Amino acid sequence: MSALFTPLQIKSIQLKNRIVVSPMCQYSSQDGFANDWHLVHLGSRAVGGAGLILLEATAVSPEGRITPDDLGIWQDEHLPELKRIASFLEAHGSVPGIQLAHAGRKASHRSPWKGGTALHPGEEGAWTTVAPSAIPFQEGGITPIALDQAGIQKVLSDFRAAAAGALAAGFKVVEIHGAHGYLLHQFFSPLSNHRTDEYGGSFENRIRLLLEVVDSVKEVWPADLPLLVRISATDWTPDGWNENDSIELARHLKAKGVDLIDTSTGGNVPRVRIPVGPGYQVPFAEKIRKEAAIMTGAVGMITTARQAEDIVSSGQADVVLLARELLRDPYFPLRAAKELGIDLEWPLQYQRAKN
């Protein structure tokens, strides 16, 4: 029996296996709208056998986009195309999920293949960025506006509305993006949050906005559907957010009803030294799982069937989230099952290629 291909029940939803398509920005939208690229890109991973597919970081507001080309869910007009995608994923055996995101001070940038540089105020397509404190992401970057109380309430309202939209579009899993140096991570890391009000200073104050976002989402997200949070378990730099902070945060999130911590790292400060290698982030998922007693997802250079199997079977994480490997091979789950000796059912259209 393969642990990787053992179903996982999360509330009312069952994943047919433990392979999750990690949210991967495609920078292929116009005005936030999904299109045929997203349908084919994501649909091929459903045909390929993934248990859960998480749509890329989907902006809850126009100012929450990383780039002008980001996917969005801030208006009702976005929902029909998103519903089309969710329906296709579900029809082909994958659970449709969506990551809700706000980029904060890392917003208003060009897409990677357009240079990835900041769009400064006054440049075509640029917009005003917001953050916990008026601290640019990097030297020479955009200085964001520190959110006031009205701005914070707008963030909460935007996440709530986005979650309601996700439900209306047919998604069965919502993931709140609190990682990679985006807005919610900016609040809980002391490197980017220098506030002196109830959202800054102490650990409890810095995690407050994330917990309030969870509460806002739960106002509209059904209690029987999974709620995930992605975090960066460490800033990889002294005096920053660290793994012990993440364990304590995970305990708070579990108490709020969060089901699984999608455990990544880094992204909040540039030019840090990260010991990148196969499975380099897995130990964080394992430690949070054991010490906070909550389900976790492991990410980061997971590229082989045996590696993924060992992560799940050894109890390091409950699911594995694959990104680049699933870009290289949308049918990784089908291939992994064969390598692990599992007789997985292939799509009827592909049966002739099974053996």
N, C-alpha and C positions, 0 to 999 in steps of 0.2 A: 504493500500500500504506500502510495506517495503522499507525503504531507502537503506538497505543493498543489496537488490536485484533489485534496480533501475539501469539500464545501465548507464555507464559513457563514454562520448565521450571525447577522448583526441586526438586532431588533426584528422587524418583520421581513427583512430582506436577506435572501441567501445568495452568496456569491458561489458560483459553481467551481471556482478554484481560487487560489491565493495570488494570482497574477493580476496586477493593476497597471493600467496605462497611466503613467504619471502626467500631470498637467504640463503641456509643452506649448509655449507661445508660438503661434504661426505667423503673426504679424501680417495677416492676409485679409483683414476686414476693412470695410469702408464705412465710416460713421458707426462703428460697432456691430455691423450686421454680419451674421454668419452667411456662408455661401456654399457653393458646390465643393470648393476645396475642403472645407471643414467636414462636409458630409462624406466625401471619399476618403480623406485622411483618417477620420475616426471610424468610419464604417468598415474600412479594411481591417482595423484592429479587432472589431467585433467578429467579423468573418474569421479572423485569425485565432479566435478562441479566448480572448482575455475575459477574466471574470468581472472586472469593474473598469470602466473607462471614465476618467475624469477629464472634462473639457479644460482647456487652458485657462490661465488667469483671466477671468471675465470681469471687466471693470464695472463697478457698481455706480459709477458716475463718470461723466466726461473727464473731469479733472483727475480721476483715479486711474486713467490709462497710463501705461508706460510710454506708449507711442501713439501717434494718430491712427495706426493700423491695428490697434488692439480690438479683440472681441469685447462686446459690451452687453449689458442687461439692465440698462437704466431707463428704458422706455418700453411700453407695450408693443411697439412696432418691431422690436427685436425678437419677440417670442415665437412667431410662426416658424421661422427658419430653425430656431433652437428646438422647437417641438418636432420638426421634421427629423432632425438628427437624433434626438432622444428616442423617438419612435423606432427608427431604423436600428439603433444599437440594441434596444430591448427585443425587437423582433428577431435578432440574430444571436440572442442568448447572453448578451452582456448587460450588466446593470449600468444604466446611464447616470453619471454623476457630473457635477459642475463645481469648479473652484471659483469662489467669489473673492474679488481682490480690489485693493486700492493701493496705488503705487506710492502715494505720499511724495516725499522729496525726490524720489527716483522717477517721477513722471516727466512728461514733456521732453522726451528724447526721440531721436530718429530710430527707425528700425535697424537691426544689426547690419543688413546688407546695404543700408543707406548711410553707414558710418557709425551708427550707435551713439552719436554725440548729442549733447544737450541742445534743445531748442530754446534759445534765450529769449526773454521778453522782447517783443518787437519783430522777431523773425516770423515769417509766414508759418502758420500752424501752431505756434507756441501758445502756451497758456500758463496761468499762475499756479504754482505748486504750493502744497501745504504740508505741514509736518508738526510734530510735537513742539519743536523749537526751531528757531531761524538759523539752522546750521546746514550748509550745503553738504551734499554727499561727498564731494571731493573738492580739492582746491581749484578755484576757477569755475566751479559749477554754479548751478542756479541756487540762489539763497531763497529758501521757501518762506512762506508766511506761517508763523506759529498759529495753530488753530485756537480760536477763542471758544467760548462755551457754545455759541450759536453754530460754529463750524463743527464742533464735536457732535452736537445734536443732529446736524445734517449727515454726518458719517453714519451714525446709528440708524437714522431713517433710511439712508441709501441701502445699507446692508439688509434691513428689514424688507424693503420693497424688492430688492434683488432676490431674496429668498422666496418671497411670495411669487415672483415671476418664474423662478426655477421650478417651483411646484406646479404652477399653471402650465409650464412647458413640458411637464412629464418626467422631470428628473427625480430619481429615487434616493440620491445621496447628495448632500451639500458639504463642501469643504471650505472652511474659512481660511484665507491665506494670511498667516501670521509669520511668514518666513522671508528670507532672502533680502532683508533690508527694506521691505515695503512698509506701508504706514503702521500697521499694528506692531510689527517688529521694532520699528523706530520708537514706538512708545515704550515697549518694555525693556529696551536696551539702554543702559545709562550712558552709552557713548553718543546717542542721538537725542536723548531726552534730558534736557536741563531745566525742566519746568519746576516751579515752586508751589504749584497749586495741588489739588487733589489728584492730578494725573502725573505728578512727578515726584522725584525724591526717593521715597521708600519703595521697596519691592512691591508691596501691596498697591501703592499708588500707580506705579508704572504698568502693572498688569491690568489695571482697572478698565481701560478702554476695551481690551480684548474680551474681558469677561462681560462687559456691557454689550458688546457686539453679539456674543453668544446669546445673551438674554434677548436681545432684539430679534435675532434670527428665530429663536425658539417661540416667539410670539406668533409666528406664522408658519413655522415648519412643524409638521406633525410629529408627535412624540414617538410614533412607532417607526419613523424613518431615520436612517443613520445620519449622524452629524459628526464630521471630522474637522480637525484643525491641523494645519501644517505649521510647524515651527522650525526655526533654526536653533538647534540645541546648543550651539556655541558661536560666539563671534570670532573665535580663533585669535583673540588678542587680549593681553592683560587689561584688567579693569572693565572688560566688557561682559556681556551676558555669557553664562557658562552652563555646563551640564547640570550642576546642582540646582541652579535657578530653574532649569527646564523640568527637572523632576518635581520641584515644588509647584511650578505652574501646571504641570500635568495633573497633579493632585487636585488643584483648584478646578481645572477643566472637567475632570471626572465628576467632581461634586456638582458641577453645573449640568451634567447629563451628556457631555461629549463622549463619543464611543471609541474613537481611535485617534492617536497622535501620529500624524505623518511626519516622520523625523528626518529633517534635512539639517544643513548647517550653513553658516556664513552669509555673506551678501550685504551686511550692513555698513561695512567700512572697506574701502579699497586697499589693494596692495598688502593683504595679509598673507602670511605663509601658511598654506594648507597642505597637510601630508596626503596628497591625493594618491589613491591606489585602489585596487579592487576591493569593494566592500568597505571603504574607509569610514563611512558614516554608520555602518551597522551597529557598532558597539553602543552608540548613543540610543538607538532604538531599543536595544537589549536592556540597557540600564534603566531607561524610563519604564519599560514594560515590567521589569521586576520590582523596581522600587516604588513606582506609583500605582502598580496593579491595574494597568489600563492596557488595552490593545494598542499595538503600534504597527506602523509600516516602516520598512527599511528601504532606503534609496541609496544610490551612488555607486556607479560602475558595477552593477550586477549584470553580468553578461552571459552566463552559462546556466544550463538547466541544473547541473549538479550544485553549483553555487547557490542558486535560488532554493533548491530543495533543502540544502543543508541549513540555510538561514531559518527556514520555517520549521524543519524537523527538530532542530536543536533548541527551539524556543527563543531565538533571538528576536523574532518579530512574528506577527500574525499574518502579514501579507508582505509581498515585495512589490515595489513600484519601479517599473522600468521605463526609461525614456529613450536614450539614444539607441539602445539595442533594439527597441521596437520601431525606431525609424529605419534602422538597417534591415530589420526583418519583421514585418507586421504579423507574420505567422509563427513567431517564436513559441507561443503556447502549444501549437500543434506539433512543432518540432521537439519541444521539450518533453511533451508527453511520450512521444515515440522513444526518445533517448532514455526516459525513465521507465520504459516498459508499460506504459499506460495506454490502453486501447481507447483513445478518445474519439468521440464521434465527430467526423469531419462534415462540413457542409455538403449537401447532396451534389452540388455542382462541382465539387472538388474530389469526390470519392475516387475517381479513376487515378488520381495522383497519390493516393494514400500509401500505397505499398511500393 
